[in-house]
């Protein structure tokens, strides 16, 4: 039997190791999270809504409120806040067995 809680913990460690601090911004305020940009091949990009879209996976650990379509993703370079990235597709959870391992966002 697969341990999805452990899978979520492993995903969280990898996102924190290779990703960056980020924020999910909505009118009610920012929520800190960890995000990892997924590097896609040209053929994978063709399956996206827009070829220029970027895909990020967001750690599900320590994220009390799940991301929604109205959230913008804010990324940082050091302490410098980069312009907000608007979502262009519905938020997609990877949730086998009903346990969210991570959230996938397509943004521009």
Secondary structure in CASP SS format (residue, H / E / C, confidence):
PFRMAT SS
TARGET T0000
AUTHOR 0000-0000-0000
METHOD secondary structure of the structure
MODEL  1
X C 1.00
X C 1.00
X C 1.00
X H 1.00
X H 1.00
X H 1.00
X H 1.00
X H 1.00
X H 1.00
X H 1.00
X H 1.00
X H 1.00
X H 1.00
X H 1.00
X H 1.00
X H 1.00
X H 1.00
X H 1.00
X C 1.00
X E 1.00
X E 1.00
X E 1.00
X E 1.00
X E 1.00
X E 1.00
X E 1.00
X C 1.00
X C 1.00
X E 1.00
X E 1.00
X E 1.00
X E 1.00
X E 1.00
X E 1.00
X E 1.00
X E 1.00
X E 1.00
X E 1.00
X C 1.00
X C 1.00
X C 1.00
X H 1.00
X H 1.00
X H 1.00
X H 1.00
X C 1.00
X C 1.00
X C 1.00
X C 1.00
X C 1.00
X C 1.00
X C 1.00
X C 1.00
X E 1.00
X E 1.00
X E 1.00
X E 1.00
X E 1.00
X E 1.00
X C 1.00
X C 1.00
X C 1.00
X C 1.00
X C 1.00
X C 1.00
X C 1.00
X C 1.00
X C 1.00
X C 1.00
X C 1.00
X C 1.00
X E 1.00
X E 1.00
X E 1.00
X E 1.00
X E 1.00
X E 1.00
X C 1.00
X C 1.00
X E 1.00
X E 1.00
X C 1.00
X C 1.00
X C 1.00
X E 1.00
X E 1.00
X E 1.00
X C 1.00
X C 1.00
X C 1.00
X C 1.00
X E 1.00
X E 1.00
X E 1.00
X C 1.00
X H 1.00
X H 1.00
X H 1.00
X C 1.00
X C 1.00
X C 1.00
X E 1.00
X E 1.00
X E 1.00
X E 1.00
X E 1.00
X E 1.00
X C 1.00
END
